[in-house]
Amino acid sequence: MNIGTSDLTNYVREQYHYAWLVVGMGTMLRVTANFVSQAFAVILVVLQTDFAWGVTAIVLAQVFRSVASALLSPVSGWVGDRYGARKSLFVAAALYVVGMLLLSSVSQLWQLYIYYSLLLGLAQALFTVNIPTTVAAWFKRKLGVAVGIQQSFGGMGASVTAPALALLVGLTGWQVGFWIIAAVGGVILFSLLFFFHSDPADRGMRPLGGTDDDPPPVPANTETAKLRSKVFLQHARRTRAFWNLPFIHFLGCAGHAIVIWHVVFFATEQGLSLAAAAWIVTIYTMASVSSRLFIPILADRFGAKATMMILPYALQGITVIMLFWAQSAWEFYLFAVLFGIGFGGEMSAFLIANRQYYGMGPVRSIFGFQHLGSGFGMAIGGLVGGVVFDYRNAEVPTRYLGFIDIGGGSYDLAWVISIAASLAGVLFILLLESSSRVLIPDWEDSLPREEQASPAAS
């Protein structure tokens, strides 16, 4: 009878643990924070029409935003580990509201770079690093399920944002549209952050799956937390995964940035209307939901290294071949379905890889370094597409590489680079250590004895 009561108690604790509320809040925070950036392909068309700025000039705003976010991501992780993710997210929410309000007044290109690239880029860095790592911090068990839910439903944002932004701009104009986004988004962000706690210790709780035998939690913004983060990072830097994972993220993001930043514009050049082309974003985002959900679960069960290598990077790269011939709407929509599966899985296993390689250590700084790679990948990939487009309009001879037009007439060279980057990611995944064991299990031995939380270390 005692065993049955204990099992029932544990079941109730897991099913109704505050961690699941954190997953829901993290998902909503992510969708809100990424509303505009996920629909950049629509913004590109709108601004190019209203201001007649060059495509590369507008794309540079997204490039600078990605670079700013990339450079600030390690700092965002460092701040989250030492002072608490929740405080950093309040700063991000304030930057988001201010940036969106200022964006509604843009009339010069330099203003676009300051408001969209710098202010919203800093907000993006804080959101991107500290939302998913906070979700992960609440789970010792069922991390794959939690990450899968957060990634899949959070990633669905683009399926709504692209057509919603196109509709909003059509009804109100883009200036009023950005005011509306700032007001509604600000209310959502600040309301949720009052309940979105950085770690279980902030509520006097243990992560889901934690037991009485686990070491006591270490609250953020304490001298102990700062010392543990510093020592942990010193040990993590000695592993091959610490350096390989950011470069793998770079290659994957470079591969899909070329596509997601430019495919809507490319489709309109092929004769599709903006409304029809915007549905490409919706379709590849909805298709990505399945891989965003199941790749983390499979990675948790079978290992992040094998799961990252088997499908996502290869599928993301190979499907881009379809763009060499796509002209009608159904061809673009079919491409979007297949590409979306690879695209969704490409980014979904990194939190699981960090847990398998580094255990329950303070990994926000490590995750920040990985987003340093992804941010530069997004920037370089997106820039490649813009440069190729402007180059195609220049008065230059057309050159061919077999059936591929590499100059003076198409996006084909950009698609080649996209394919090469994604497939190169597969090769670097092979160089990772096995994810079947923690790489630095004894890192706490370097701490003073009174600061060691692990029973094994103390």
PyMOL commands that set and color helices and strands:
alter all, ss='L'
color gray80, all
select helices_A, chain A and resi 2-15+18-33+37-51+55-83+85-103+109-137+143-155+157-172+174-193+200-203+223-236+240-269+274-302+304-310+312-324+329-346+350-358+364-392+412-430+443-446+449-451
alter helices_A, ss='H'
color red, helices_A
select strands_A, chain A and resi 399-401+404-407
alter strands_A, ss='S'
color yellow, strands_A
deselect
rebuild
show_as cartoon
